[in-house]
Amino acid sequence: MNPALELALFAGVMALGQFSPGPDMILLTRTALAEGAKAGAWMALGIATGLTVHASIAVAGLAVAFQQSAGLRHAVTWLAAAYLLWLAGCLLRSAWAPSAPAGPTDQRRAAPRSPYLRGLICNLLNPKAVVFLAATCAPFLSGSHPPWWPFAIVALVIVQGGTLWALWARLLQWRPLRTRYENSARWIDGAFGIALAVLALTLLVSP
């Protein structure tokens, strides 16, 4: 297959995976709505930094070792669940706090610090991310390819991921959507908090 066409096909598969419901999507969506496009862009950069690690592990073939190491896998899973539960707790406390005039500044103050770090930690502690990338990259790494091919795969994962997440954060600034969020922030934050808690519990009970 033509390398350019194969990269385009890989990019399409990755885009579907990156925009499937998961911790990164939920956290970035809420951050962009509550804290604005700049915070969303910083979180997208944090997610892309995490993807750098996951993509490198997948392309290097180390995902197999991760899967075979039950102790390491369980440790990362428990850390991820604890982090997601902490984030869920922050959102639920915000949703249940006594009503007060709350503009964007108040919402930013109530949020945990550093969108970049939140995005980076959320992505790094997602044990399914490296498995997904390993499964997605494997077919595109098999066969005969030029020496630069693995680097192109890693670069595409990072650049595409960061760009798409940043564009999503920008799209969420559409005025009617932001107005709807601002009018229902308590309920929406509660829904995001519950979703993150469900994801954390799913991690703990999944094999």
N, C-alpha and C positions, 0 to 999 in steps of 0.2 A: 504494500500500500504506500502511496505517496506520503512522505513524512508530514507535510503541511496538513493533508487531509486527516491523517491519523491523530495529529495534535488537536485538530478541530473537533474530532470525535471525542477525544479524551476530555477536552474542555466542556463539551456538552454534558458528558456523564458527571463530571465534577460539579457543574452548576446545579444539576438536579440534586446531588447529594448535599451540597452546601445550603440549599434553600429548603431542605426537608426539615420538619419540626424537630427541634432539639434545644439544648441549653444555650448555644451560641445565638440562635435565632431569637429565642424568647428574651434573653438578656439584652441583646442589641436593640430589638424592637422597643422594649420598654425604655431603655436609656435614651434612644433617639427621640422618643415621644416626650419624655419627662425633662430631659436635660438639653435637648437641641442637637443640631447637625454636627457641631464641633465635637461634642462629647461622643456622638455616634461614630464620627470619623476616627477619633482616638481609640475607641473600643475596637473598630474594624482593624486598626493597625495592630492592636494587641492580639486579636484573633489571628491575623496574618503571621505574626511572630510565632504564635503557637503552631500554626500550620507548617512553619519552617522546620520545626523540630519533628513533627509527625511525618511530614513528607520525606525528610532525610532518613528517618528510621525505616519507613516503608520501602524506599528505593534501595537502601543498603541491605534489605532483607532481614533486619533485626526484629521485625514484627513477629516472626515465627518464634523467636526466643521469648518475646514478651508473652505470647499466647501459651507457651509451654511452661512458663514460670508461674505456677499458681500463686505463690506467695507474693510476688511482685504485682501480679494482676489484681489480687484481692486488696493489697495495700492501696494501690491507685484508686480502685473502685470505692473503698471506704473514704479516702480523702476527697474524692469527687463528690460523693454523697453528702459528706459533712459540709463541704463548701456550698453546694447547691441549697442545702437546708439553711445555712446561714444567710444566703442571699434571699431565700424565700421568707425567712424570719424578718429581714429588714423591710421587705415589701409589705408583708402582712402588718407589721407594726405601723408602717406609714398609712396603710389603708384603714386601720382601726384607731388611729390617733384622733383625739377630739378635733372637731371641725374648727378651722381657722382660715382667715384669708391667706391663700397660698398661691403666690405667683411662681414663675419659673425659678426665681432666686431661692425661694423657700424649698422648692423641690430639689434643687441642686444641693442645698445645705443638708437635707435629710438623707441624701443618697450616700452610700459608701464612697470613699475617696478614690480618685484616679480611674477613669474609665479604661485607660490603657491596661492597667494591672488587672482590673476585673475581667476584661476580655482575654488577656493572656492566661491568667490562672484558670478561667473557665474552660478554655480550649485545651490547655496542657493536661488538665485533670480529667478530660473526657476519654475514658479507656476505649470507647468505641471508635474514636476518631482515627487512631493509628490502625485499627483493624479494618475500618472502611477504606482508608487510603491504601493499605496493603492489598486488599482484594481488588480495588479499582486499578491500581498501578500495575499489578502483576501481568495481566494480559497485554498491556502496552509495553512492557519491558522484555517480554519473551521474543524470541526470533532475532533476526539480524538487524542491528541499528548502528548508526554512526557513533563515535565515542562521546559526542556531545549530548546524546539523547537523554541519559538520566538527568543531566543538569537542566535540560529543557523541561522535562516532566516536573521537577521540583520547582523551577522558576514559574511555570504555568500555575501550579497549585497555589503558590504564595501570592503572585501578582493578581491572578483572577479572583482568589478569595478576598483579598484586601479591597480590590476595586469594587467587586459586587456588593460587599458588605457596606462600603462607604456610600455607594449609590443608593442602597436600600435606606440608609440613615437619612440621606438627602430627600428621597421620595416621601419619607414619613413626615417631612415638614410641610406637606400640602395643607394649606390653611383649614379647609373643612375637616380634615382628619385630626389636626391638632386641636381645633376647637372642640371636637367631639371628645377627645382625650381630656382636655382641660375641664370640661363639664362633668366628666364621669371618672376622674382620676382615681378616686377612692375605690370604685368597683373594679376598674381595669387593673390597678396595682394589686388588688386582692386576687384577681383572676391569674395574673402573672405569677404571683407568689405561690398560689395553689399549684399551678402548672410546674413550677420549679420543684416544689416539694414532691409532686407525683413522680417527676423524672428521677429525683434522688431515691425515692423508695423503689422505683423500678430497677435502678442500678443495683440496689441491695438484694433484691429477690431474684434477679435474672441470673442464670447459670454462668 
